[in-house]
């Protein structure tokens, strides 16, 4: 997601009901409750935290029950504990073990994953931006079904920032990755960068929750961001990447005078040379382990993959609005699909706020849009954070639905769209101008985050 937020935010936690334990069928277009707008789901109160912290399993072998327990602990902690109390139930050594183990797996994966579902697989679930909305992620997993031998998940980046529980969300998804490395795939988004984490809240979130240990854990997590793959191809039919398409690079381009590779606005000199659409071969050769891809030189391809946007107009051009990445038209989608014999491109990166500023593109109110329809197939934008964003007051929220896509055999090339609504009640998020100020009373606390 682009754009710099100007409102600080704070989670206001209440001891209240939580997500539904029931699964909704996937044969409809919506997984919302009761058919009401942003009605969410009301269910029984979460279990009380006993006080015993989560322990890393003996031998480091995770079980399904352990990961499900972790999700319950994180959910309940978000409702019953102050943020700085999170280490009492999720100790630093456990976080360290999860991140270290997951990073080792991620480093062993290529830039572009080749995901070929086995005969036992009945569905591949594609998930877009979730932005620290832990309770909606837990709800999505329940209504869709947990990862397993019959179901693969591909998460398309932006796990943190803009939401109050980015830390918990990312750690939970890493735990699923450790448990089922061939069934859970995590791709990188533009918010899995230091630049965005400083600007949009994740760095401050870790500091508030882990205090003196925050620096150690934050650097560990940043290293895991560098290890995240950039894209995936599912069943030789569906290309999945956070921003989308990218350029072909032969040599380092020329920087516009006055800019550096680490500038927040990183333009390439349009006169340096013409742009040419990249291929999967270019993606395979790209430099991946860069914390803040600059969009220039060897970092051009990763920068494009994380930051680019589709355009209704033909052509390939620099993305001046973002200062990094590209704008690519329907002709580029056609060329990429045709060259690689693909049927779909599924990208994320744009929520309702971004689309509100782009009047030439469809709105993201329903969690997905079909942006390009060409002879070879389609390009879809997928956004999975309903009632977004969490850091703003209700009057400024978009009250959008989230969505996910299910791909089914035999071809896994036809998208089945499913929308869902925000889980309610959930710990509220309200703006504030204070910094690190806590107010506790009647089971409610306010954590005021730093104003940027």
C-alpha positions as CSV (number, residue, x, y, z in Angstrom):
1,X,0.0,0.0,0.0
2,X,1.2,3.5,-0.8
3,X,0.7,6.8,0.8
4,X,2.0,8.0,4.2
5,X,-0.5,7.9,7.1
6,X,-0.9,11.1,9.1
7,X,-3.1,9.8,11.9
8,X,-1.6,8.0,14.9
9,X,-3.5,5.0,16.2
10,X,-4.0,2.8,19.2
11,X,-5.7,-0.5,20.0
12,X,-8.4,-0.3,22.5
13,X,-8.8,-3.7,24.0
14,X,-12.0,-5.0,25.6
15,X,-12.8,-8.4,27.1
16,X,-15.5,-9.4,24.7
17,X,-16.6,-12.0,22.4
18,X,-14.4,-13.4,19.6
19,X,-14.4,-15.0,16.3
20,X,-16.8,-17.7,15.2
21,X,-15.6,-21.3,15.4
22,X,-17.8,-22.4,12.5
23,X,-16.8,-22.9,8.9
24,X,-18.8,-21.4,6.1
25,X,-19.2,-23.2,2.8
26,X,-17.1,-22.0,-0.1
27,X,-19.8,-22.5,-2.7
28,X,-21.1,-19.0,-2.4
29,X,-19.7,-15.6,-3.2
30,X,-19.6,-14.4,0.3
31,X,-18.5,-15.7,3.7
32,X,-20.1,-12.8,5.6
33,X,-22.4,-13.4,8.6
34,X,-26.1,-12.8,8.5
35,X,-25.8,-11.0,5.2
36,X,-25.5,-7.6,6.8
37,X,-22.9,-5.0,5.8
38,X,-19.7,-5.4,7.8
39,X,-21.7,-7.4,10.3
40,X,-18.9,-9.8,11.2
41,X,-19.4,-12.7,13.5
42,X,-20.3,-12.8,17.2
43,X,-19.3,-15.9,19.2
44,X,-18.4,-17.1,22.6
45,X,-15.8,-15.3,24.8
46,X,-12.2,-16.5,24.3
47,X,-10.6,-18.7,26.9
48,X,-8.8,-16.9,29.7
49,X,-5.0,-16.9,29.6
50,X,-3.8,-19.2,32.3
51,X,-0.5,-17.3,32.7
52,X,1.7,-20.1,31.4
53,X,3.7,-18.8,28.4
54,X,3.9,-20.6,25.1
55,X,6.8,-23.1,25.0
56,X,8.8,-24.1,22.0
57,X,8.1,-27.9,21.4
58,X,10.8,-30.3,22.4
59,X,13.0,-31.0,19.4
60,X,11.6,-28.0,17.6
61,X,8.9,-30.1,15.8
62,X,5.6,-28.2,15.6
63,X,2.2,-29.9,15.5
64,X,-1.1,-28.6,14.2
65,X,-2.4,-28.4,17.7
66,X,0.5,-26.3,18.7
67,X,0.0,-23.8,15.9
68,X,-3.8,-23.6,16.6
69,X,-3.0,-23.1,20.3
70,X,-0.6,-20.2,19.3
71,X,-3.4,-18.6,17.4
72,X,-5.8,-18.8,20.4
73,X,-3.2,-17.4,22.7
74,X,-2.5,-14.5,20.4
75,X,-6.2,-13.8,20.0
76,X,-6.9,-13.9,23.7
77,X,-3.8,-11.8,24.5
78,X,-4.9,-9.1,22.1
79,X,-8.2,-8.8,24.0
80,X,-7.1,-9.4,27.6
81,X,-3.5,-8.2,27.9
82,X,-1.8,-4.9,27.5
83,X,0.6,-4.9,24.5
84,X,3.7,-4.7,26.6
85,X,2.5,-7.9,28.4
86,X,2.7,-10.0,25.2
87,X,6.1,-11.4,26.2
88,X,4.5,-13.0,29.2
89,X,2.6,-15.4,26.9
90,X,4.9,-15.3,23.8
91,X,8.4,-15.2,25.2
92,X,11.4,-13.9,23.2
93,X,13.0,-17.4,22.8
94,X,9.9,-18.7,21.2
95,X,9.6,-15.8,18.7
96,X,13.3,-16.2,18.0
97,X,12.9,-20.0,17.3
98,X,9.9,-19.4,15.0
99,X,11.5,-16.7,13.0
100,X,14.9,-18.5,12.7
101,X,13.3,-21.8,11.6
102,X,11.1,-20.1,9.1
103,X,13.9,-17.9,7.7
104,X,15.9,-21.0,7.0
105,X,13.0,-22.5,5.0
106,X,12.4,-19.2,3.1
107,X,16.1,-18.9,2.2
108,X,15.9,-22.3,0.5
109,X,13.1,-21.2,-1.8
110,X,13.6,-19.5,-5.2
111,X,12.6,-16.0,-6.2
112,X,9.6,-17.3,-8.0
113,X,8.0,-20.4,-6.4
114,X,6.7,-23.2,-8.6
115,X,3.7,-24.6,-6.8
116,X,2.4,-27.8,-8.4
117,X,-0.6,-29.1,-6.4
118,X,-0.6,-32.8,-5.8
119,X,-3.6,-35.0,-6.6
120,X,-4.6,-34.9,-3.0
121,X,-4.9,-31.1,-3.1
122,X,-8.5,-30.0,-3.6
123,X,-7.9,-26.2,-3.4
124,X,-5.3,-23.5,-3.4
125,X,-6.3,-20.4,-1.5
126,X,-4.8,-17.0,-2.5
127,X,-4.8,-14.2,0.2
128,X,-4.0,-10.6,-0.4
129,X,-2.9,-7.8,2.0
130,X,-3.8,-8.5,5.7
131,X,-2.0,-5.5,7.3
132,X,-1.9,-6.7,10.9
133,X,-5.6,-7.5,11.2
134,X,-5.0,-10.6,13.3
135,X,-8.6,-11.3,14.1
136,X,-9.7,-11.2,10.4
137,X,-6.8,-13.5,9.5
138,X,-7.9,-16.0,12.1
139,X,-11.5,-15.8,10.9
140,X,-10.4,-16.3,7.3
141,X,-8.5,-19.4,8.2
142,X,-11.6,-20.8,10.0
143,X,-14.1,-20.1,7.3
144,X,-11.8,-21.3,4.5
145,X,-10.3,-24.3,6.3
146,X,-6.8,-24.6,7.7
147,X,-3.8,-25.6,5.6
148,X,-3.3,-29.3,5.2
149,X,-2.6,-32.1,2.7
150,X,-5.8,-31.1,0.8
151,X,-5.3,-27.3,0.9
152,X,-2.5,-25.0,0.0
153,X,-2.3,-21.3,1.0
154,X,-0.4,-18.5,-0.8
155,X,-0.2,-15.3,1.1
156,X,0.6,-12.3,-1.1
157,X,2.5,-10.0,1.2
158,X,1.8,-7.0,3.4
159,X,1.4,-8.8,6.7
160,X,2.4,-5.8,8.9
161,X,1.9,-2.0,9.2
162,X,-1.4,-0.1,9.4
163,X,-2.9,-2.6,11.8
164,X,-2.4,-3.1,15.5
165,X,-1.3,-6.7,15.4
166,X,1.2,-7.0,12.6
167,X,3.7,-8.7,14.9
168,X,1.2,-11.4,16.0
169,X,-0.1,-11.9,12.5
170,X,3.3,-12.4,10.9
171,X,4.6,-14.7,13.7
172,X,1.4,-16.9,13.4
173,X,1.8,-17.2,9.6
174,X,5.5,-18.1,10.0
175,X,4.5,-20.8,12.5
176,X,2.1,-22.2,9.8
177,X,5.0,-22.1,7.3
178,X,7.3,-24.0,9.7
179,X,4.6,-26.6,10.3
180,X,3.6,-27.0,6.6
181,X,6.4,-25.7,4.4
182,X,4.9,-27.3,1.2
183,X,1.4,-26.2,2.0
184,X,1.9,-22.6,3.2
185,X,3.7,-20.1,1.0
186,X,4.5,-16.5,2.1
187,X,5.4,-13.9,-0.6
188,X,6.9,-10.5,0.0
189,X,4.9,-7.3,-0.1
190,X,6.2,-3.7,-0.2
191,X,5.5,-3.4,3.6
192,X,8.0,-6.1,4.3
193,X,10.7,-3.4,4.1
194,X,12.4,-1.2,6.7
195,X,11.3,1.9,4.9
196,X,7.6,1.1,5.3
197,X,8.0,-0.3,8.8
198,X,9.4,3.0,10.0
199,X,6.7,5.0,8.2
200,X,3.7,2.9,8.9
201,X,4.0,1.6,12.4
202,X,5.5,-1.9,12.6
203,X,8.8,-0.8,14.0
204,X,7.1,1.1,16.8
205,X,4.7,-1.8,17.4
206,X,7.6,-4.1,18.1
207,X,9.2,-1.6,20.4
208,X,6.1,-1.1,22.5
209,X,5.4,-4.8,22.8
210,X,8.9,-6.1,23.5
211,X,10.8,-3.2,25.0
212,X,14.4,-3.9,25.6
213,X,14.3,-7.0,23.4
214,X,12.6,-5.2,20.5
215,X,15.8,-4.3,18.7
216,X,16.9,-8.0,18.6
217,X,13.5,-9.3,17.4
218,X,13.0,-6.5,14.9
219,X,16.3,-7.2,13.2
220,X,15.5,-10.9,13.1
221,X,12.2,-10.2,11.5
222,X,13.7,-7.8,9.0
223,X,16.1,-10.5,8.0
224,X,13.2,-12.9,7.4
225,X,11.6,-10.2,5.2
226,X,14.6,-10.3,2.9
227,X,14.2,-14.1,2.6
228,X,10.6,-14.0,1.4
229,X,10.1,-15.1,-2.2
230,X,9.0,-12.5,-4.6
231,X,6.4,-14.4,-6.6
232,X,4.8,-17.8,-7.3
233,X,3.4,-19.7,-10.3
234,X,0.6,-22.0,-9.4
235,X,-0.1,-25.1,-11.5
236,X,1.7,-23.5,-14.4
237,X,-1.3,-21.3,-14.9
238,X,-1.5,-18.5,-12.3
239,X,1.2,-15.9,-11.6
240,X,1.0,-14.4,-8.1
241,X,3.1,-11.4,-6.9
242,X,2.4,-8.4,-4.7
243,X,2.7,-5.5,-7.1
244,X,2.6,-7.5,-10.4
245,X,4.8,-7.1,-13.4
246,X,8.4,-5.9,-13.8
247,X,11.0,-4.7,-16.2
248,X,13.7,-6.4,-18.1
249,X,17.1,-5.2,-16.9
250,X,20.4,-5.5,-18.7
251,X,22.5,-2.9,-16.9
252,X,22.3,-0.5,-14.0
253,X,20.2,2.5,-15.1
254,X,21.1,6.1,-14.4
255,X,19.7,7.8,-11.3
256,X,18.0,11.1,-11.6
257,X,20.3,13.8,-10.2
258,X,19.7,14.4,-6.5
259,X,18.4,11.0,-5.7
260,X,20.0,8.0,-4.1
261,X,19.1,4.3,-4.1
262,X,17.6,4.7,-0.6
263,X,15.5,7.8,-1.3
264,X,11.8,7.5,-0.4
265,X,11.0,8.8,-3.9
266,X,13.2,6.8,-6.2
267,X,12.8,7.8,-9.8
268,X,14.8,6.3,-12.6
269,X,15.8,8.6,-15.4
270,X,13.1,8.2,-18.1
271,X,15.6,9.3,-20.7
272,X,18.3,6.7,-19.7
273,X,16.7,4.0,-21.8
274,X,13.4,2.6,-22.8
275,X,11.5,0.1,-20.7
276,X,10.9,-3.5,-21.7
277,X,8.7,-6.0,-20.0
278,X,10.6,-8.6,-18.0
279,X,10.2,-12.4,-18.0
280,X,10.2,-15.1,-15.4
281,X,13.8,-15.7,-16.4
282,X,14.6,-12.1,-15.4
283,X,12.8,-12.7,-12.1
284,X,14.8,-15.8,-11.4
285,X,18.0,-13.9,-11.7
286,X,17.0,-10.9,-9.7
287,X,18.8,-9.9,-6.4
288,X,16.4,-10.8,-3.7
289,X,18.1,-10.4,-0.3
290,X,17.7,-6.6,-0.2
291,X,15.9,-5.0,2.7
292,X,14.8,-1.9,0.8
293,X,14.8,-2.5,-2.9
294,X,15.6,0.8,-4.5
295,X,14.1,0.2,-7.9
296,X,17.4,0.9,-9.6
297,X,20.2,-1.3,-10.9
298,X,20.0,-4.9,-9.7
299,X,17.2,-3.9,-7.4
300,X,14.9,-2.8,-10.2
301,X,13.1,-6.1,-10.6
302,X,12.4,-6.6,-6.8
303,X,11.3,-3.0,-6.6
304,X,8.9,-3.4,-9.5
305,X,7.5,-6.7,-8.2
306,X,6.7,-5.1,-4.8
307,X,5.5,-1.6,-5.9
308,X,4.1,-1.7,-9.5
309,X,0.4,-1.1,-10.4
310,X,-1.8,-1.9,-13.3
311,X,-3.1,0.8,-15.5
312,X,-6.2,0.9,-17.8
313,X,-3.9,2.5,-20.5
314,X,-1.6,0.5,-22.7
315,X,2.1,0.7,-22.2
316,X,4.9,0.3,-19.6
317,X,6.0,3.5,-17.8
318,X,7.5,4.7,-14.5
319,X,5.1,4.8,-11.6
320,X,5.5,8.5,-10.8
321,X,2.8,8.5,-8.1
322,X,4.7,6.0,-6.0
323,X,8.2,7.1,-7.0
324,X,9.2,3.4,-7.5
325,X,7.9,0.6,-9.7
326,X,6.0,0.7,-12.9
327,X,2.5,1.2,-14.4
328,X,1.7,-1.6,-16.8
329,X,-1.2,-1.7,-19.2
330,X,-3.5,-4.5,-20.6
331,X,-1.0,-5.0,-23.4
332,X,1.7,-5.9,-20.9
333,X,-0.7,-8.4,-19.2
334,X,-1.4,-10.0,-22.5
335,X,2.3,-10.2,-23.4
336,X,3.3,-11.7,-20.1
337,X,0.4,-14.3,-20.0
338,X,0.9,-15.3,-23.6
339,X,4.7,-15.6,-23.3
340,X,4.5,-17.9,-20.3
341,X,1.3,-19.7,-21.2
342,X,-0.5,-18.5,-18.1
343,X,-4.2,-17.8,-17.5
344,X,-4.2,-15.4,-14.6
345,X,-2.1,-12.7,-12.8
346,X,-3.2,-12.2,-9.2
347,X,-1.6,-9.2,-7.4
348,X,-2.5,-7.2,-4.3
349,X,-0.9,-3.9,-3.1
350,X,-3.9,-1.7,-3.6
351,X,-6.7,-1.3,-1.0
352,X,-9.7,0.9,-0.9
353,X,-7.6,4.0,0.0
354,X,-5.3,3.6,-2.9
355,X,-8.2,3.0,-5.4
356,X,-10.0,6.0,-4.0
357,X,-7.2,8.1,-5.4
358,X,-7.2,6.4,-8.8
359,X,-10.5,7.4,-10.4
360,X,-9.6,5.5,-13.6
361,X,-9.6,2.2,-11.7
362,X,-12.3,0.1,-10.1
363,X,-13.0,0.5,-6.3
364,X,-11.8,-2.1,-3.8
365,X,-15.0,-2.1,-1.8
366,X,-15.5,-5.9,-2.3
367,X,-11.9,-6.9,-1.8
368,X,-11.1,-7.7,-5.4
369,X,-11.2,-6.2,-8.8
370,X,-10.7,-7.6,-12.3
371,X,-8.5,-4.9,-13.8
372,X,-7.4,-6.4,-17.1
373,X,-9.4,-8.8,-19.4
374,X,-7.3,-9.8,-22.4
375,X,-7.3,-12.6,-24.9
376,X,-4.8,-14.7,-22.9
377,X,-6.6,-14.2,-19.5
378,X,-7.1,-11.8,-16.7
379,X,-5.3,-9.6,-14.1
380,X,-7.0,-9.5,-10.7
381,X,-6.2,-7.3,-7.7
382,X,-6.9,-9.1,-4.3
383,X,-7.2,-7.3,-0.9
384,X,-7.9,-9.3,2.2
385,X,-8.2,-6.7,5.0
386,X,-11.8,-5.9,5.6
387,X,-13.0,-2.7,7.3
388,X,-9.6,-1.2,6.6
389,X,-7.5,0.4,8.0
390,X,-7.4,-0.2,11.7
391,X,-5.4,2.8,12.7
392,X,-8.0,5.3,11.8
393,X,-11.3,6.3,13.4
394,X,-14.6,4.7,12.2
395,X,-15.6,7.9,10.4
396,X,-12.6,7.5,8.2
397,X,-12.6,3.8,7.6
398,X,-13.7,2.4,4.3
399,X,-15.9,-0.4,5.6
400,X,-14.8,-2.5,2.7
401,X,-15.1,-6.3,2.5
402,X,-12.1,-8.5,2.3
403,X,-11.7,-11.2,-0.3
404,X,-9.8,-14.4,-1.1
405,X,-9.5,-16.6,-4.2
406,X,-9.9,-20.3,-4.3
407,X,-8.3,-22.3,-7.2
408,X,-9.6,-25.8,-7.7
409,X,-8.6,-28.9,-9.8
410,X,-8.1,-30.0,-12.4
411,X,-6.5,-26.9,-13.9
412,X,-6.4,-24.6,-10.8
413,X,-6.7,-21.7,-13.3
414,X,-10.3,-20.5,-12.7
415,X,-10.6,-18.1,-9.8
416,X,-13.5,-18.5,-7.4
417,X,-14.0,-15.3,-5.5
418,X,-15.1,-15.2,-1.9
419,X,-15.8,-12.1,0.1
420,X,-15.9,-11.8,3.9
421,X,-16.6,-9.1,6.4
422,X,-14.6,-7.9,9.4
423,X,-14.9,-9.9,12.6
424,X,-16.7,-8.1,15.3
425,X,-16.4,-7.2,18.0
426,X,-12.7,-6.9,17.9
427,X,-10.3,-4.7,19.9
428,X,-11.0,-1.2,18.6
429,X,-8.4,1.1,17.1
430,X,-8.8,4.8,17.6
431,X,-6.5,7.8,16.8
432,X,-4.6,9.7,19.4
433,X,-1.9,12.3,19.6
434,X,-0.1,10.9,22.6
435,X,3.0,8.7,22.6
436,X,3.3,5.6,24.7
437,X,0.6,6.7,27.1
438,X,-1.4,3.9,28.8
439,X,-4.8,4.2,30.3
440,X,-6.2,1.2,32.1
441,X,-9.7,0.7,33.6
442,X,-12.7,-1.6,33.5
443,X,-10.8,-4.1,31.3
444,X,-10.0,-1.5,28.7
445,X,-6.6,-0.2,27.8
446,X,-5.4,2.4,25.3
447,X,-2.0,2.2,23.7
448,X,-1.1,5.4,22.0
449,X,1.4,4.9,19.2
450,X,3.9,7.4,17.9
451,X,2.7,10.1,15.5
452,X,4.7,10.0,12.3
